Amino acid sequence: MAHACEIHPATPDRWDDLLALFGPNGAYSNCWCTWWVLTARQWEDAGADGRREVLEQMVAGGEVPGLLAYLDGVPVGWVALGPRDRYARMMSPRSRAFKPIDEHPSWVINCFYIARGHRRRGIATALMGAAVEHAFAHGAQRIDGHPKDTAVRKVSNADLYVGSLEMFLAAGFTEVERRNGRPVVRLEREA
């Protein structure tokens, strides 16, 4: 089914599609894909409406916070990605698990959302491939991820918002370390 996917950057003309995909609850419990963008305090203070506004401003400002997957013209999936320094929560000195791997600038693929009824059909895999292409096409030299290792512990669909280790490895990423039992992966641009 993934071969029939069309994937496009989340640009201002696609904002209504993003709203349709995320629904009234903003994807995962009114997150609006701002969990990584905002610090913990900013996230709490913003509330659902504020988080939606943050995402809307990113899209309206041309930041392209992610990519949308479509089947037959209907938005069915999302992947968030961007330069690591966009994500305040990952750049916080208190973030031991998600801190940068090293001093080299990187991009991060950090969130997937697939609409119910479309999961387990290859959409996340298609989004992963498109995210890698997008990042490298926009100057990334390396891309990181912080997926869940489903071989170690059973994980709910909601907990897989960061992707699975298996999916990242299949896309060519290499596990570079484990932090608190959680894999950290990287894909380097070929010279």
C-alpha positions in Angstrom: 0.0 0.0 0.0 2.9 2.4 0.7 3.8 2.5 -3.0 0.5 4.4 -3.6 1.5 7.1 -1.0 2.1 10.6 -2.1 4.2 12.5 0.4 4.5 16.3 0.5 6.1 18.9 2.9 3.7 20.5 5.3 3.4 23.9 3.7 0.8 26.7 4.3 -1.4 25.4 1.5 -1.5 22.0 3.2 -2.5 23.3 6.7 -6.1 22.2 6.3 -4.9 18.7 5.5 -2.8 18.7 8.6 -5.8 19.7 10.6 -7.9 17.0 9.0 -5.2 14.4 9.9 -4.6 15.5 13.5 -8.3 16.0 14.2 -9.8 18.0 17.0 -7.4 16.3 19.5 -4.2 17.4 17.8 -2.9 14.0 17.0 -1.7 12.5 20.3 -3.7 14.0 23.2 -3.5 17.6 22.0 0.2 17.5 21.4 0.0 19.2 18.0 3.5 17.8 17.4 5.1 20.4 19.7 6.3 18.0 22.5 9.9 18.3 21.2 9.7 21.9 20.0 8.7 23.4 23.4 10.4 23.0 26.8 8.4 21.2 29.4 7.2 24.4 31.0 6.3 26.0 27.6 4.4 22.9 26.6 2.3 22.9 29.8 1.8 26.7 29.8 0.7 26.7 26.1 -2.2 24.3 26.5 -3.8 22.6 23.5 -4.8 25.9 21.8 -1.3 27.3 22.2 0.4 24.2 20.9 -1.8 24.2 17.9 -0.9 27.9 17.3 2.8 27.0 17.6 2.5 24.4 14.9 0.4 26.7 12.7 3.0 29.5 13.0 5.8 27.1 12.0 3.9 26.0 8.9 2.8 29.5 8.0 6.4 30.7 8.5 7.7 28.2 6.0 9.6 26.0 8.5 8.2 22.7 7.1 8.0 21.0 10.5 7.1 17.7 8.8 5.8 15.7 5.8 2.3 14.5 5.1 1.4 11.2 3.5 -1.7 10.9 1.3 -3.7 8.0 -0.1 -6.1 8.9 -2.8 -5.8 12.6 -1.9 -6.6 12.0 1.8 -4.0 12.8 4.4 -3.2 9.6 6.4 0.2 10.1 7.9 2.8 12.5 9.3 6.4 12.6 10.2 8.1 15.4 12.0 11.7 16.3 11.3 14.1 19.2 11.3 17.4 20.5 12.5 18.0 19.3 16.1 18.3 22.9 17.3 14.6 23.4 16.5 13.7 21.1 19.3 14.2 22.8 22.7 13.4 19.7 24.7 16.2 17.8 23.0 18.7 20.7 23.4 18.0 21.1 27.1 21.0 20.3 29.3 18.7 18.3 31.5 17.8 16.0 28.6 20.2 13.1 29.1 18.3 10.6 27.0 17.8 13.0 24.0 20.8 15.2 24.1 22.9 15.5 20.9 25.2 12.6 20.2 28.2 14.8 19.6 29.1 18.3 18.6 28.2 17.8 14.9 24.9 19.5 13.8 22.3 17.0 12.9 18.6 16.7 11.9 16.2 14.6 13.9 13.2 12.4 12.8 11.2 12.4 16.0 7.5 11.8 15.5 5.2 9.7 13.4 1.4 9.9 13.4 -0.6 7.5 11.2 -4.4 7.7 11.1 -6.4 4.8 12.5 -7.3 2.4 9.8 -4.1 3.1 7.9 -1.6 1.7 10.4 0.5 -1.4 9.6 0.3 -0.6 5.8 3.8 0.7 5.2 2.9 4.4 5.5 5.4 5.1 8.3 8.1 3.3 6.3 7.3 5.5 3.2 7.4 8.6 5.4 10.8 7.5 6.8 12.2 7.3 3.3 10.8 10.6 2.3 12.0 12.2 5.5 15.6 11.0 4.9 15.5 12.4 1.3 14.0 15.7 2.5 16.6 16.2 5.2 19.6 15.4 2.9 18.1 17.6 0.2 17.9 20.5 2.7 21.4 20.4 3.9 21.5 17.7 6.6 24.8 15.9 6.8 23.5 13.5 9.5 20.1 12.5 10.8 19.4 11.1 14.3 16.5 9.3 15.8 15.5 8.1 19.3 13.2 5.1 18.5 11.8 2.4 20.7 13.2 -1.1 20.6 10.2 -3.3 20.4 12.3 -6.4 20.6 13.2 -5.5 24.2 9.8 -4.4 25.4 6.3 -4.5 24.0 5.2 -0.9 23.1 1.8 0.5 22.4 1.0 2.2 19.1 0.9 5.6 20.9 4.4 4.9 22.3 5.7 4.3 18.8 5.3 7.9 17.9 9.1 8.1 17.8 9.3 5.1 15.4 10.7 1.6 16.0 14.3 0.7 16.0 13.6 -1.9 13.3 12.2 0.8 11.0 15.2 3.1 11.5 17.7 0.2 10.9 15.8 -0.9 7.8 16.2 2.7 6.5 20.0 2.5 6.9 20.5 4.0 10.3 23.1 2.6 12.7 22.6 2.3 16.4 25.4 4.4 18.0 24.5 4.0 21.7 21.9 3.2 24.3 20.8 5.7 26.9 18.8 4.4 29.8 18.2 1.3 27.6 16.9 3.3 24.7 18.6 3.2 21.3 20.1 6.3 19.7 20.5 6.0 15.9 22.2 8.0 13.2 22.4 8.1 9.4 25.3 9.9 7.8 25.1 11.4 4.4 27.3 9.5 1.9 30.3 11.5 0.7 
